[in-house]
Amino acid sequence: MKITMQSVTTRLLLSSLILLVAGSALAQTATVEAELRDVESRFQEARQASWHLFAPKAFAEAEKKLDDARDKFAKGGKIEDIRKRLGEATGILGECAQFETSASCCSRTR
């Protein structure tokens, strides 16, 4: 096999491209992992605020979405699918916050 400057350049270019793609994938994984930790932290705070008592069905549904996101992340699922589940969990958790506000308003009027 004859090694030419063109073949060396092509191999270096391909190697650089592979490293770039791998680095990008690692960066996205780290970002999604941080997003996952952030949502988990929100759930801890919500549980401490008793949102699971104010809106048990909605809270359970949000937890299911979070568990699904964790599972997809652990299995190397698509990042957009994981982010979608995290967004759904966060949205439902926001609905639970409204129940807390309603419950605290009702308890003040009694």
RACOR-V822561 format. One record per pair of residues at least 12 apart in sequence whose ideal C-beta (glycine too) atoms are under 10 Angstrom apart, sorted by sequence separation. I is the first residue (numbers start at 0). GAP is how many residues later the second one is. If there is no record, write none. Layout:
# RACOR-V822561
[[I & GAP] [I & GAP]]
This chain:
# RACOR-V822561
[[46 & 12] [68 & 12] [69 & 12] [71 & 12] [72 & 12] [45 & 13] [67 & 13] [68 & 13] [71 & 13] [72 & 13] [67 & 14] [68 & 14] [70 & 14] [71 & 14] [68 & 15] [69 & 15] [42 & 16] [45 & 16] [46 & 16] [67 & 16] [68 & 16] [69 & 16] [45 & 17] [67 & 17] [68 & 17] [66 & 18] [67 & 18] [68 & 18] [42 & 19] [64 & 19] [65 & 19] [68 & 19] [41 & 20] [42 & 20] [64 & 20] [65 & 20] [67 & 20] [68 & 20] [63 & 21] [64 & 21] [67 & 21] [64 & 22] [65 & 22] [66 & 22] [38 & 23] [42 & 23] [64 & 23] [65 & 23] [41 & 24] [63 & 24] [64 & 24] [65 & 24] [63 & 25] [64 & 25] [38 & 26] [39 & 26] [61 & 26] [62 & 26] [64 & 26] [65 & 26] [38 & 27] [60 & 27] [61 & 27] [64 & 27] [65 & 27] [60 & 28] [61 & 28] [63 & 28] [64 & 28] [39 & 29] [61 & 29] [62 & 29] [35 & 30] [38 & 30] [39 & 30] [61 & 30] [62 & 30] [38 & 31] [60 & 31] [61 & 31] [59 & 32] [60 & 32] [61 & 32] [35 & 33] [58 & 33] [61 & 33] [34 & 34] [35 & 34] [57 & 34] [58 & 34] [60 & 34] [61 & 34] [56 & 35] [57 & 35] [60 & 35] [57 & 36] [58 & 36] [31 & 37] [35 & 37] [54 & 37] [57 & 37] [58 & 37] [34 & 38] [54 & 38] [57 & 38] [56 & 39] [31 & 40] [32 & 40] [54 & 40] [55 & 40] [57 & 40] [58 & 40] [31 & 41] [54 & 41] [57 & 41] [50 & 42] [53 & 42] [54 & 42] [52 & 43] [53 & 43] [54 & 43] [55 & 43] [28 & 44] [34 & 44] [50 & 44] [51 & 44] [53 & 44] [54 & 44] [31 & 45] [50 & 45] [53 & 45] [54 & 45] [35 & 46] [38 & 46] [39 & 46] [42 & 46] [49 & 46] [50 & 46] [52 & 46] [53 & 46] [28 & 47] [31 & 47] [34 & 47] [35 & 47] [38 & 47] [41 & 47] [42 & 47] [45 & 47] [48 & 47] [50 & 47] [52 & 47] [53 & 47] [54 & 47] [30 & 48] [31 & 48] [34 & 48] [37 & 48] [38 & 48] [41 & 48] [44 & 48] [45 & 48] [48 & 48] [50 & 48] [53 & 48] [54 & 48] [32 & 49] [35 & 49] [39 & 49] [50 & 49] [53 & 49] [28 & 50] [31 & 50] [35 & 50] [38 & 50] [42 & 50] [45 & 50] [49 & 50] [52 & 50] [53 & 50] [27 & 51] [31 & 51] [34 & 51] [38 & 51] [41 & 51] [45 & 51] [48 & 51] [27 & 52] [30 & 52] [34 & 52] [37 & 52] [41 & 52] [50 & 52] [28 & 53] [35 & 53] [42 & 53] [49 & 53] [24 & 54] [27 & 54] [31 & 54] [38 & 54] [45 & 54] [27 & 55] [34 & 55] [41 & 55]]
